[in-house]
Amino acid sequence: MSYLPNQPASRLGTVQNIPITATSTPSAVFGPQTYQIRCVVSQATPVTGTAGARFRISEPVPVALVTDTFLPIGPAEYFTCTPGQAIAVISNDASVTGFLVVTEIV
């Protein structure tokens, strides 16, 4: 009998769809078992070279600035966090809107 190894995987937890706008929008606080999150920018319009979002992970209520870390439209990224933290997001380009989809990895 042959052995087929599993793909590396994690359990998916709570999902939050955070609006990307011209002002900072915080998420709800991450759960007590959350040490990693998966983030992806979705439904961003219009798609330009600067389309994407800036974000900040901190506690208790983060405020994202246009100088924070840039997350472009595209594949999901994973970030380390601590239970009780939250993420805030702001549009990199004031004309770009959409959602930052954040999934807690538990």
Secondary structure, 3 states (H helix, E strand, C coil): CCCCCCCCCCCEEEEEEEEECCCCEECCCCCCCCCEEEEEEEEEECCCCCCEEEEEEECCCCCCCCCCEEEECCCCEEEECCCCCEEEEEECCCCCEEEEEEEEEC
